[in-house]
Amino acid sequence: MPTPSCLACGQTEQDVPLVRIRFRGTEHWICTRHLPVLIHDPQRLADRFPGADGLEGAEHRDHH
Ligand SMILES: [Zn+2]
């Protein structure tokens, strides 16, 4: 079991508070600093968080 680390920045629970999330049967961790990114702009995490590109952020935004 790897050390939990933020899926956005890679910091571990030794550095920052981490929040555990589950998505499609997989467990992920994200730090409190990046939790708003997941809420508002999940597509930004798509390369590190498989399936996030299919999520709708809280704020609608056109794809660039
Ligand atoms: Zn982070």
PDB file of the backbone (N, CA, C, O) and the ligand in Angstrom, with CONECT records:
HET     ZN  A 101       1
ATOM      1  N   MET A   1       0.855  -1.201   0.000  1.00  0.00           N
ATOM      2  CA  MET A   1       0.000   0.000   0.000  1.00  0.00           C
ATOM      3  C   MET A   1       0.885   1.244   0.000  1.00  0.00           C
ATOM      4  O   MET A   1       1.626   1.484   0.954  1.00  0.00           O
ATOM      5  N   PRO A   2       0.808   2.022  -1.056  1.00  0.00           N
ATOM      6  CA  PRO A   2       1.640   3.227  -1.107  1.00  0.00           C
ATOM      7  C   PRO A   2       1.166   4.263  -0.092  1.00  0.00           C
ATOM      8  O   PRO A   2       0.020   4.243   0.358  1.00  0.00           O
ATOM      9  N   THR A   3       2.063   5.149   0.248  1.00  0.00           N
ATOM     10  CA  THR A   3       1.696   6.240   1.144  1.00  0.00           C
ATOM     11  C   THR A   3       0.652   7.111   0.466  1.00  0.00           C
ATOM     12  O   THR A   3       0.851   7.526  -0.675  1.00  0.00           O
ATOM     13  N   PRO A   4      -0.453   7.399   1.140  1.00  0.00           N
ATOM     14  CA  PRO A   4      -1.452   8.268   0.514  1.00  0.00           C
ATOM     15  C   PRO A   4      -0.856   9.616   0.148  1.00  0.00           C
ATOM     16  O   PRO A   4      -0.141  10.232   0.938  1.00  0.00           O
ATOM     17  N   SER A   5      -1.160  10.061  -1.054  1.00  0.00           N
ATOM     18  CA  SER A   5      -0.675  11.371  -1.474  1.00  0.00           C
ATOM     19  C   SER A   5      -1.733  12.036  -2.348  1.00  0.00           C
ATOM     20  O   SER A   5      -2.542  11.368  -2.991  1.00  0.00           O
ATOM     21  N   CYS A   6      -1.708  13.356  -2.358  1.00  0.00           N
ATOM     22  CA  CYS A   6      -2.687  14.120  -3.123  1.00  0.00           C
ATOM     23  C   CYS A   6      -2.576  13.804  -4.604  1.00  0.00           C
ATOM     24  O   CYS A   6      -1.476  13.815  -5.157  1.00  0.00           O
ATOM     25  N   LEU A   7      -3.700  13.523  -5.255  1.00  0.00           N
ATOM     26  CA  LEU A   7      -3.659  13.169  -6.668  1.00  0.00           C
ATOM     27  C   LEU A   7      -3.297  14.374  -7.532  1.00  0.00           C
ATOM     28  O   LEU A   7      -2.940  14.212  -8.699  1.00  0.00           O
ATOM     29  N   ALA A   8      -3.384  15.565  -6.979  1.00  0.00           N
ATOM     30  CA  ALA A   8      -3.056  16.756  -7.760  1.00  0.00           C
ATOM     31  C   ALA A   8      -1.602  17.178  -7.583  1.00  0.00           C
ATOM     32  O   ALA A   8      -0.924  17.490  -8.562  1.00  0.00           O
ATOM     33  N   CYS A   9      -1.122  17.189  -6.351  1.00  0.00           N
ATOM     34  CA  CYS A   9       0.216  17.722  -6.113  1.00  0.00           C
ATOM     35  C   CYS A   9       1.185  16.688  -5.560  1.00  0.00           C
ATOM     36  O   CYS A   9       2.392  16.926  -5.526  1.00  0.00           O
ATOM     37  N   GLY A  10       0.669  15.545  -5.129  1.00  0.00           N
ATOM     38  CA  GLY A  10       1.540  14.477  -4.674  1.00  0.00           C
ATOM     39  C   GLY A  10       2.038  14.621  -3.249  1.00  0.00           C
ATOM     40  O   GLY A  10       2.810  13.787  -2.776  1.00  0.00           O
ATOM     41  N   GLN A  11       1.609  15.663  -2.560  1.00  0.00           N
ATOM     42  CA  GLN A  11       2.030  15.804  -1.172  1.00  0.00           C
ATOM     43  C   GLN A  11       1.357  14.723  -0.323  1.00  0.00           C
ATOM     44  O   GLN A  11       0.224  14.320  -0.587  1.00  0.00           O
ATOM     45  N   THR A  12       2.073  14.270   0.691  1.00  0.00           N
ATOM     46  CA  THR A  12       1.554  13.190   1.525  1.00  0.00           C
ATOM     47  C   THR A  12       0.912  13.751   2.778  1.00  0.00           C
ATOM     48  O   THR A  12       0.945  14.951   3.051  1.00  0.00           O
ATOM     49  N   GLU A  13       0.324  12.826   3.529  1.00  0.00           N
ATOM     50  CA  GLU A  13      -0.327  13.244   4.764  1.00  0.00           C
ATOM     51  C   GLU A  13       0.669  13.772   5.789  1.00  0.00           C
ATOM     52  O   GLU A  13       0.278  14.340   6.809  1.00  0.00           O
ATOM     53  N   GLN A  14       1.945  13.584   5.515  1.00  0.00           N
ATOM     54  CA  GLN A  14       2.956  14.176   6.388  1.00  0.00           C
ATOM     55  C   GLN A  14       3.059  15.676   6.156  1.00  0.00           C
ATOM     56  O   GLN A  14       3.491  16.421   7.036  1.00  0.00           O
ATOM     57  N   ASP A  15       2.660  16.113   4.964  1.00  0.00           N
ATOM     58  CA  ASP A  15       2.809  17.518   4.584  1.00  0.00           C
ATOM     59  C   ASP A  15       1.518  18.307   4.711  1.00  0.00           C
ATOM     60  O   ASP A  15       1.522  19.459   5.145  1.00  0.00           O
ATOM     61  N   VAL A  16       0.424  17.683   4.332  1.00  0.00           N
ATOM     62  CA  VAL A  16      -0.854  18.393   4.242  1.00  0.00           C
ATOM     63  C   VAL A  16      -1.980  17.470   4.709  1.00  0.00           C
ATOM     64  O   VAL A  16      -1.828  16.249   4.695  1.00  0.00           O
ATOM     65  N   PRO A  17      -3.105  18.048   5.120  1.00  0.00           N
ATOM     66  CA  PRO A  17      -4.262  17.207   5.433  1.00  0.00           C
ATOM     67  C   PRO A  17      -4.828  16.621   4.149  1.00  0.00           C
ATOM     68  O   PRO A  17      -5.037  17.340   3.172  1.00  0.00           O
ATOM     69  N   LEU A  18      -5.074  15.325   4.153  1.00  0.00           N
ATOM     70  CA  LEU A  18      -5.612  14.670   2.964  1.00  0.00           C
ATOM     71  C   LEU A  18      -7.047  14.212   3.209  1.00  0.00           C
ATOM     72  O   LEU A  18      -7.406  13.772   4.301  1.00  0.00           O
ATOM     73  N   VAL A  19      -7.846  14.330   2.169  1.00  0.00           N
ATOM     74  CA  VAL A  19      -9.225  13.874   2.204  1.00  0.00           C
ATOM     75  C   VAL A  19      -9.326  12.655   1.296  1.00  0.00           C
ATOM     76  O   VAL A  19      -8.857  12.674   0.158  1.00  0.00           O
ATOM     77  N   ARG A  20      -9.940  11.604   1.807  1.00  0.00           N
ATOM     78  CA  ARG A  20     -10.082  10.388   1.000  1.00  0.00           C
ATOM     79  C   ARG A  20     -11.361  10.475   0.178  1.00  0.00           C
ATOM     80  O   ARG A  20     -12.424  10.830   0.689  1.00  0.00           O
ATOM     81  N   ILE A  21     -11.241  10.151  -1.074  1.00  0.00           N
ATOM     82  CA  ILE A  21     -12.414  10.120  -1.932  1.00  0.00           C
ATOM     83  C   ILE A  21     -12.471   8.773  -2.636  1.00  0.00           C
ATOM     84  O   ILE A  21     -11.448   8.116  -2.826  1.00  0.00           O
ATOM     85  N   ARG A  22     -13.657   8.374  -3.014  1.00  0.00           N
ATOM     86  CA  ARG A  22     -13.808   7.148  -3.784  1.00  0.00           C
ATOM     87  C   ARG A  22     -14.529   7.493  -5.075  1.00  0.00           C
ATOM     88  O   ARG A  22     -15.455   8.303  -5.098  1.00  0.00           O
ATOM     89  N   PHE A  23     -14.081   6.856  -6.145  1.00  0.00           N
ATOM     90  CA  PHE A  23     -14.680   7.113  -7.443  1.00  0.00           C
ATOM     91  C   PHE A  23     -14.567   5.855  -8.283  1.00  0.00           C
ATOM     92  O   PHE A  23     -13.468   5.374  -8.562  1.00  0.00           O
ATOM     93  N   ARG A  24     -15.708   5.331  -8.679  1.00  0.00           N
ATOM     94  CA  ARG A  24     -15.746   4.134  -9.524  1.00  0.00           C
ATOM     95  C   ARG A  24     -14.926   2.993  -8.944  1.00  0.00           C
ATOM     96  O   ARG A  24     -14.172   2.322  -9.650  1.00  0.00           O
ATOM     97  N   GLY A  25     -15.089   2.792  -7.665  1.00  0.00           N
ATOM     98  CA  GLY A  25     -14.449   1.659  -7.022  1.00  0.00           C
ATOM     99  C   GLY A  25     -12.988   1.854  -6.668  1.00  0.00           C
ATOM    100  O   GLY A  25     -12.347   0.952  -6.128  1.00  0.00           O
ATOM    101  N   THR A  26     -12.466   3.017  -6.969  1.00  0.00           N
ATOM    102  CA  THR A  26     -11.069   3.285  -6.674  1.00  0.00           C
ATOM    103  C   THR A  26     -10.965   4.375  -5.625  1.00  0.00           C
ATOM    104  O   THR A  26     -11.756   5.318  -5.596  1.00  0.00           O
ATOM    105  N   GLU A  27      -9.977   4.223  -4.774  1.00  0.00           N
ATOM    106  CA  GLU A  27      -9.770   5.182  -3.715  1.00  0.00           C
ATOM    107  C   GLU A  27      -8.698   6.182  -4.120  1.00  0.00           C
ATOM    108  O   GLU A  27      -7.653   5.814  -4.657  1.00  0.00           O
ATOM    109  N   HIS A  28      -8.974   7.437  -3.857  1.00  0.00           N
ATOM    110  CA  HIS A  28      -8.009   8.489  -4.144  1.00  0.00           C
ATOM    111  C   HIS A  28      -7.896   9.385  -2.932  1.00  0.00           C
ATOM    112  O   HIS A  28      -8.757   9.398  -2.052  1.00  0.00           O
ATOM    113  N   TRP A  29      -6.822  10.122  -2.913  1.00  0.00           N
ATOM    114  CA  TRP A  29      -6.624  11.098  -1.843  1.00  0.00           C
ATOM    115  C   TRP A  29      -6.378  12.451  -2.481  1.00  0.00           C
ATOM    116  O   TRP A  29      -5.745  12.558  -3.531  1.00  0.00           O
ATOM    117  N   ILE A  30      -6.887  13.473  -1.831  1.00  0.00           N
ATOM    118  CA  ILE A  30      -6.638  14.821  -2.332  1.00  0.00           C
ATOM    119  C   ILE A  30      -6.460  15.743  -1.132  1.00  0.00           C
ATOM    120  O   ILE A  30      -7.140  15.591  -0.117  1.00  0.00           O
ATOM    121  N   CYS A  31      -5.551  16.689  -1.253  1.00  0.00           N
ATOM    122  CA  CYS A  31      -5.309  17.579  -0.126  1.00  0.00           C
ATOM    123  C   CYS A  31      -6.381  18.664  -0.102  1.00  0.00           C
ATOM    124  O   CYS A  31      -7.086  18.894  -1.085  1.00  0.00           O
ATOM    125  N   THR A  32      -6.478  19.310   1.035  1.00  0.00           N
ATOM    126  CA  THR A  32      -7.540  20.309   1.199  1.00  0.00           C
ATOM    127  C   THR A  32      -7.340  21.485   0.241  1.00  0.00           C
ATOM    128  O   THR A  32      -8.303  22.161  -0.121  1.00  0.00           O
ATOM    129  N   ARG A  33      -6.113  21.724  -0.160  1.00  0.00           N
ATOM    130  CA  ARG A  33      -5.852  22.821  -1.078  1.00  0.00           C
ATOM    131  C   ARG A  33      -6.393  22.519  -2.478  1.00  0.00           C
ATOM    132  O   ARG A  33      -6.807  23.424  -3.202  1.00  0.00           O
ATOM    133  N   HIS A  34      -6.385  21.241  -2.846  1.00  0.00           N
ATOM    134  CA  HIS A  34      -6.845  20.884  -4.185  1.00  0.00           C
ATOM    135  C   HIS A  34      -8.268  20.376  -4.213  1.00  0.00           C
ATOM    136  O   HIS A  34      -8.816  20.131  -5.287  1.00  0.00           O
ATOM    137  N   LEU A  35      -8.877  20.212  -3.050  1.00  0.00           N
ATOM    138  CA  LEU A  35     -10.267  19.783  -3.027  1.00  0.00           C
ATOM    139  C   LEU A  35     -11.172  20.743  -3.811  1.00  0.00           C
ATOM    140  O   LEU A  35     -12.058  20.282  -4.530  1.00  0.00           O
ATOM    141  N   PRO A  36     -10.978  22.057  -3.694  1.00  0.00           N
ATOM    142  CA  PRO A  36     -11.806  22.961  -4.505  1.00  0.00           C
ATOM    143  C   PRO A  36     -11.635  22.770  -6.002  1.00  0.00           C
ATOM    144  O   PRO A  36     -12.574  22.991  -6.768  1.00  0.00           O
ATOM    145  N   VAL A  37     -10.445  22.361  -6.425  1.00  0.00           N
ATOM    146  CA  VAL A  37     -10.232  22.106  -7.850  1.00  0.00           C
ATOM    147  C   VAL A  37     -11.101  20.941  -8.295  1.00  0.00           C
ATOM    148  O   VAL A  37     -11.715  20.975  -9.361  1.00  0.00           O
ATOM    149  N   LEU A  38     -11.143  19.917  -7.465  1.00  0.00           N
ATOM    150  CA  LEU A  38     -11.964  18.757  -7.790  1.00  0.00           C
ATOM    151  C   LEU A  38     -13.444  19.137  -7.848  1.00  0.00           C
ATOM    152  O   LEU A  38     -14.198  18.600  -8.660  1.00  0.00           O
ATOM    153  N   ILE A  39     -13.845  20.050  -6.996  1.00  0.00           N
ATOM    154  CA  ILE A  39     -15.250  20.456  -6.953  1.00  0.00           C
ATOM    155  C   ILE A  39     -15.606  21.342  -8.142  1.00  0.00           C
ATOM    156  O   ILE A  39     -16.638  21.151  -8.784  1.00  0.00           O
ATOM    157  N   HIS A  40     -14.742  22.312  -8.429  1.00  0.00           N
ATOM    158  CA  HIS A  40     -15.106  23.330  -9.408  1.00  0.00           C
ATOM    159  C   HIS A  40     -14.576  23.059 -10.804  1.00  0.00           C
ATOM    160  O   HIS A  40     -15.158  23.508 -11.791  1.00  0.00           O
ATOM    161  N   ASP A  41     -13.489  22.335 -10.889  1.00  0.00           N
ATOM    162  CA  ASP A  41     -12.821  22.199 -12.183  1.00  0.00           C
ATOM    163  C   ASP A  41     -12.176  20.816 -12.312  1.00  0.00           C
ATOM    164  O   ASP A  41     -10.974  20.711 -12.558  1.00  0.00           O
ATOM    165  N   PRO A  42     -12.970  19.760 -12.148  1.00  0.00           N
ATOM    166  CA  PRO A  42     -12.389  18.410 -12.092  1.00  0.00           C
ATOM    167  C   PRO A  42     -11.622  18.022 -13.353  1.00  0.00           C
ATOM    168  O   PRO A  42     -10.725  17.181 -13.297  1.00  0.00           O
ATOM    169  N   GLN A  43     -11.966  18.626 -14.481  1.00  0.00           N
ATOM    170  CA  GLN A  43     -11.263  18.265 -15.717  1.00  0.00           C
ATOM    171  C   GLN A  43      -9.772  18.553 -15.630  1.00  0.00           C
ATOM    172  O   GLN A  43      -8.963  17.903 -16.292  1.00  0.00           O
ATOM    173  N   ARG A  44      -9.415  19.536 -14.804  1.00  0.00           N
ATOM    174  CA  ARG A  44      -7.994  19.868 -14.659  1.00  0.00           C
ATOM    175  C   ARG A  44      -7.207  18.712 -14.071  1.00  0.00           C
ATOM    176  O   ARG A  44      -5.987  18.647 -14.222  1.00  0.00           O
ATOM    177  N   LEU A  45      -7.901  17.794 -13.398  1.00  0.00           N
ATOM    178  CA  LEU A  45      -7.220  16.676 -12.759  1.00  0.00           C
ATOM    179  C   LEU A  45      -7.306  15.410 -13.595  1.00  0.00           C
ATOM    180  O   LEU A  45      -6.885  14.341 -13.153  1.00  0.00           O
ATOM    181  N   ALA A  46      -7.845  15.523 -14.793  1.00  0.00           N
ATOM    182  CA  ALA A  46      -8.165  14.337 -15.592  1.00  0.00           C
ATOM    183  C   ALA A  46      -6.942  13.480 -15.885  1.00  0.00           C
ATOM    184  O   ALA A  46      -7.050  12.256 -15.971  1.00  0.00           O
ATOM    185  N   ASP A  47      -5.782  14.105 -16.039  1.00  0.00           N
ATOM    186  CA  ASP A  47      -4.605  13.301 -16.376  1.00  0.00           C
ATOM    187  C   ASP A  47      -4.125  12.468 -15.195  1.00  0.00           C
ATOM    188  O   ASP A  47      -3.424  11.472 -15.369  1.00  0.00           O
ATOM    189  N   ARG A  48      -4.512  12.889 -13.985  1.00  0.00           N
ATOM    190  CA  ARG A  48      -4.088  12.120 -12.807  1.00  0.00           C
ATOM    191  C   ARG A  48      -5.242  11.366 -12.172  1.00  0.00           C
ATOM    192  O   ARG A  48      -5.041  10.520 -11.301  1.00  0.00           O
ATOM    193  N   PHE A  49      -6.454  11.680 -12.616  1.00  0.00           N
ATOM    194  CA  PHE A  49      -7.638  11.147 -11.973  1.00  0.00           C
ATOM    195  C   PHE A  49      -8.551  10.595 -13.058  1.00  0.00           C
ATOM    196  O   PHE A  49      -9.429  11.299 -13.556  1.00  0.00           O
ATOM    197  N   PRO A  50      -8.342   9.327 -13.426  1.00  0.00           N
ATOM    198  CA  PRO A  50      -9.083   8.748 -14.547  1.00  0.00           C
ATOM    199  C   PRO A  50     -10.589   8.909 -14.393  1.00  0.00           C
ATOM    200  O   PRO A  50     -11.160   8.562 -13.360  1.00  0.00           O
ATOM    201  N   GLY A  51     -11.218   9.435 -15.423  1.00  0.00           N
ATOM    202  CA  GLY A  51     -12.659   9.634 -15.399  1.00  0.00           C
ATOM    203  C   GLY A  51     -13.062  11.046 -15.051  1.00  0.00           C
ATOM    204  O   GLY A  51     -14.219  11.422 -15.240  1.00  0.00           O
ATOM    205  N   ALA A  52     -12.130  11.842 -14.544  1.00  0.00           N
ATOM    206  CA  ALA A  52     -12.465  13.197 -14.113  1.00  0.00           C
ATOM    207  C   ALA A  52     -12.874  14.080 -15.288  1.00  0.00           C
ATOM    208  O   ALA A  52     -13.605  15.055 -15.114  1.00  0.00           O
ATOM    209  N   ASP A  53     -12.403  13.739 -16.474  1.00  0.00           N
ATOM    210  CA  ASP A  53     -12.772  14.555 -17.632  1.00  0.00           C
ATOM    211  C   ASP A  53     -14.252  14.422 -17.951  1.00  0.00           C
ATOM    212  O   ASP A  53     -14.813  15.246 -18.673  1.00  0.00           O
ATOM    213  N   GLY A  54     -14.888  13.377 -17.410  1.00  0.00           N
ATOM    214  CA  GLY A  54     -16.321  13.209 -17.631  1.00  0.00           C
ATOM    215  C   GLY A  54     -17.167  13.849 -16.547  1.00  0.00           C
ATOM    216  O   GLY A  54     -18.396  13.838 -16.618  1.00  0.00           O
ATOM    217  N   LEU A  55     -16.505  14.404 -15.545  1.00  0.00           N
ATOM    218  CA  LEU A  55     -17.243  15.039 -14.456  1.00  0.00           C
ATOM    219  C   LEU A  55     -17.584  16.473 -14.812  1.00  0.00           C
ATOM    220  O   LEU A  55     -16.848  17.152 -15.528  1.00  0.00           O
ATOM    221  N   GLU A  56     -18.712  16.912 -14.297  1.00  0.00           N
ATOM    222  CA  GLU A  56     -19.061  18.312 -14.490  1.00  0.00           C
ATOM    223  C   GLU A  56     -18.673  19.086 -13.252  1.00  0.00           C
ATOM    224  O   GLU A  56     -19.011  18.702 -12.132  1.00  0.00           O
ATOM    225  N   GLY A  57     -17.967  20.171 -13.458  1.00  0.00           N
ATOM    226  CA  GLY A  57     -17.602  21.011 -12.333  1.00  0.00           C
ATOM    227  C   GLY A  57     -18.803  21.774 -11.831  1.00  0.00           C
ATOM    228  O   GLY A  57     -19.827  21.877 -12.506  1.00  0.00           O
ATOM    229  N   ALA A  58     -18.657  22.307 -10.632  1.00  0.00           N
ATOM    230  CA  ALA A  58     -19.759  23.067 -10.040  1.00  0.00           C
ATOM    231  C   ALA A  58     -20.058  24.323 -10.863  1.00  0.00           C
ATOM    232  O   ALA A  58     -21.191  24.804 -10.909  1.00  0.00           O
ATOM    233  N   GLU A  59     -19.006  24.839 -11.512  1.00  0.00           N
ATOM    234  CA  GLU A  59     -19.189  25.998 -12.384  1.00  0.00           C
ATOM    235  C   GLU A  59     -19.072  25.514 -13.822  1.00  0.00           C
ATOM    236  O   GLU A  59     -18.082  24.894 -14.208  1.00  0.00           O
ATOM    237  N   HIS A  60     -20.065  25.799 -14.574  1.00  0.00           N
ATOM    238  CA  HIS A  60     -19.999  25.384 -15.977  1.00  0.00           C
ATOM    239  C   HIS A  60     -18.957  26.190 -16.723  1.00  0.00           C
ATOM    240  O   HIS A  60     -18.845  27.407 -16.575  1.00  0.00           O
ATOM    241  N   ARG A  61     -18.210  25.475 -17.521  1.00  0.00           N
ATOM    242  CA  ARG A  61     -17.139  26.144 -18.249  1.00  0.00           C
ATOM    243  C   ARG A  61     -16.976  25.440 -19.581  1.00  0.00           C
ATOM    244  O   ARG A  61     -16.993  24.210 -19.641  1.00  0.00           O
ATOM    245  N   ASP A  62     -16.822  26.190 -20.628  1.00  0.00           N
ATOM    246  CA  ASP A  62     -16.648  25.591 -21.934  1.00  0.00           C
ATOM    247  C   ASP A  62     -15.262  24.986 -22.055  1.00  0.00           C
ATOM    248  O   ASP A  62     -14.296  25.477 -21.472  1.00  0.00           O
ATOM    249  N   HIS A  63     -15.183  23.908 -22.826  1.00  0.00           N
ATOM    250  CA  HIS A  63     -13.870  23.345 -23.108  1.00  0.00           C
ATOM    251  C   HIS A  63     -13.107  24.281 -24.028  1.00  0.00           C
ATOM    252  O   HIS A  63     -13.666  24.885 -24.943  1.00  0.00           O
ATOM    253  N   HIS A  64     -11.819  24.380 -23.757  1.00  0.00           N
ATOM    254  CA  HIS A  64     -11.008  25.260 -24.584  1.00  0.00           C
ATOM    255  C   HIS A  64     -10.462  24.500 -25.775  1.00  0.00           C
ATOM    256  O   HIS A  64      -9.748  25.073 -26.598  1.00  0.00           O
TER     257      HIS A  64
HETATM  258 ZN    ZN A 101      -2.761  18.755  -3.483  1.00  0.00          ZN2+
END
